[in-house]
């Protein structure tokens, strides 16, 4: 009986390269899905769609217009020609802006904090991974909307007041429209930056209301102390209501609130820088 021989190992068969699709000569594949390089314009279009489609925008801007225009018309009807001999015709709009600025503060916070509250910010950053582009678009769109609405409201009040006192030659009031709208719009942008940093609607709105109301109330107590008098006087000069009063010429001082407007612009710029830094450093 013969001993079985072990099987002789066979060398592995050489692997054949996978067949490649050979198209017709001169024909290349084109994807049916258009590939477009994203840019800031896409983020602007997205944020514009958001801000015009949510109810909070319509409610806050609607209440803002009712306050500024409604109160402005009511005040204007109670004035006479002697009231505008040396002041602009936009003075009645000031009384509505003192309250209306709260609407822009609220809307500024909600533009960004509402997405964090609902979790939709994850979808936004997934669609646009460059976060700084999203925040830039929010800031630009909100500022444009707030400035246009504010300027229109102040201008309408000015035109209405001028029509009631057509025989009176008041001061030029075009500058008060631009500076008044710029001031309250910057307050709204500051609120947006604070909302981006805090990521909480109630907390950011409370912080902004404190920033607006505390400097208007605290000087009444600080002025009683000699050591704190200078601080109280500075707060009195630069709080939001008095800043608007200077812009509209209620104090008859030179400068027309330019110093107050510059301070707000500086604080807003610092808050925007902080918002961009924290946006890149923190997780969603």
Buried (B, 14 or more C-beta within 10 A) or exposed (E): EEEEEEEEEEEEEEEEEEEEEEEEEEEEEEEEEEEEEEEBEBBBEBBBEBBEEBEBBEEBBEBBBBBBBBBBBEBBEEBEEEBBEEBBBBBBBBBBBBEBBBBBBBBBBBBBBBBBEEEEBEEBBEEBEEBBBBBBBBBBBBBBBBBEBBBBBBBBBBEBBBEBBEEBEBBEBEBBBBBBBBBBBBBBBBBBBBBBBBBBBEBBBEBBBEBBBEBBEBBEEBBEEEEBEEBBEEBBBBBBBBBBBBBBBBEEEEEBBEBBBEEBBEBBBEBBEBBBEBBEEEEE
